[in-house]
Amino acid sequence: MSRVSAFFHRLPWSSTRSTAAKATAARFRPRVEGLEDRSVPAADYWMGFVGGNPTWSLGHGPSYGDDVYFDGGYSNDSVTVGVIGPWNSIHPVNGYSGTVTLNSSIWVSTFEQTSGTLYWMSAGEDVNVSSSFTFTSGTLNSSSNLNTVHLNGATALIDPGGGTVTTGNTISFENGATGTFSPGTVNYTNSAAFTVAAGCFVTLDGSLGDVTFIQDASCDDTSRGDITVKGGATLGGRVSNYGTYRFMDKANVNFDGGSGVISAYLQARAGGGIVPTTYIENESKLTFPASFMEIRAGHLSTLARAGGTVPTATIDGKLTVSQDTGQTTDIQICTGSSPHVFGTLNVTGDITWNAGTFYPVVNASSPPQADKWITSRKFTVGANAQLSPVTINIPPGGMPANQVWLFLQAGTDGIVGTAPAVIGGVYTVSPSGTPVTQWYFAT
């Protein structure tokens, strides 16, 4: 054996490695591990037609994951764009005055439109936004095509800055999306509307100027989510509330489709297992110049206003309270206030109370106090209407004899109907359990 052979013969890894080690080495398999994607979206700017040729900053039209800009600082040329894959974002901005025509639906994380016009060729070509939606100026598809902006968990700001934005797309809040409409006008064309799914929160903030929706007579704004209206607003469509509407901060809301269009109304209905609630804070007013407000299920409640001086909420127009099959309806004044704030729900038009329960709170101490539901017109009480006073501060000696409380009040047309038990009668006062005869109304 040569010296070299003898040397290798004595090396541990060649001559003395264990059988177990050899088995382990035989079983070893290398694997590939994915690394975090550190790629940055590419910004592709529309540069206009150069020498008659469509020109983009990246040398090609927008593609997968790009940030796509139509910027008036580069070009105002109109263009038709083929949509390839989901983009990261789209931005008609900086005074862009052209029209961008898109040939299919788009999916983006961020949508920002501060100028220009976006147009889709066909119906059903929608906008899908997953993160941020900003619309402050311009036109978002005012064509006869009725498409939808799906705000899929996105945060939205529609802020015309006191001016007007126009859209022929229904704006749909979905999957926990939130949004704010700031002062200005949203001109919905071609029966477009806005819809709010359960679990979504939207604010119409007219605190610093009116929020106005101009809408076709056939549009239907449907909400199963939570909508808050602050300050001034005009809603031109049929508002169907399956969720929660809050009219707050001295809201002054006009339901008016223009030219006496009767289609503009507010209707609360049950659907999808959700009990609708309509809150009107004291010192707020809802006006129905040519239409009505209707509660068909759920709760109609006024709310005490912090620091308020007038404990009255007003519905300027007609009010109907009924009860759909299998549903419950109730009316409460200054609900949740502690100590209770005695208040009034004032309706300037006719009240038709077909069904449901009114829960006025009654202060049995002297002088007597009670919540009130009043109209200056006619108050019609149906056979399925119920009155259920909630009595507080019962004196130690029991209820005062022949106490008269004013719960319902009508104008010169009076209180009419088929429910004498509601108009006046006997109910049991807790905790004494003594039946007491009281009158519940006045004219």
C-alpha angles and dihedrals in degrees: 000000000000121000091251092051091048090050094054091042089061098046112114095228092051102038112016105033110130124249090240092056090050090051092050092051090050092054096048115113123179116230136203118235122201116236127215113275106248096173117133121220111253118238110227114190123197104235097184130237111325113189087347093304124116107246131199129184092240092049093250140055121278117290142175114336097358127145101231119207131191097185123178089213090068105031142341094199116132116237144181112228129199109219113229115186125320114318123214093230147342125217125183094180150138098052096312104173102183132094122254112204115199124198099208145007118300132217117202139159093217130031119187124172120173098151145000133043130286115200132184122206099219143024116265093036098125139187114238116194123181105177121013133010121186123175116172106146143000135045126301106199106316091174126116087265109104106210132161135241104215110203097196104193089322130143111238135198119186103183117161089177091232091312131090135278121189129211136170089190126095108238107222123192109206142167099016097322118163129201149172129212109203128198116305139063129298108199107203111195132192095023093304115157142162125264130191123202125212112283094029125114124209131176127200098201109196094156093117099029139347123291107215129191115196107197142167118258091249098054121112121201104203125189132184090162135068120290126182121193117197127186120336125003141155118205114192100187143065106282114206113190116200093153131029130320120186120191104195146161097038091313114198105191124179117199098201130144091190129254091041094300106177093204094085106093145127118239127176115206137164121246141146093020092295121130108218120227128193116194122190114187118217114271090030124116134200114199126201106181096176105007142039150247119243130189111195098163142002130023134335107191138166119215131216111245117227107244091003121150101195114059093201133109117195135212108191101202140022124334127197122186117190138145126241118220111285093010136106128222129193140175122212133176122222090346117200096016115140118226088025116259109215108225148163135240102208119197118186096195133051118305118215110190105184100160144345134076129282113208108195116179113232127203105209095191122093125305094036119236132187142166113258137213109192144168133189089217133043124328112203116192118197130211094258097051116114133196117205113174118202106216123208134177096029107186118243090248093054132249119342112254118258093358113176120209126186110225103146126031132180137184128241091306088065134204113306136170147090104286111088090165087066096044092054139330148101128325133166119253119212139252094020093046090215116148109235127190112226138162116236105193147038136196 
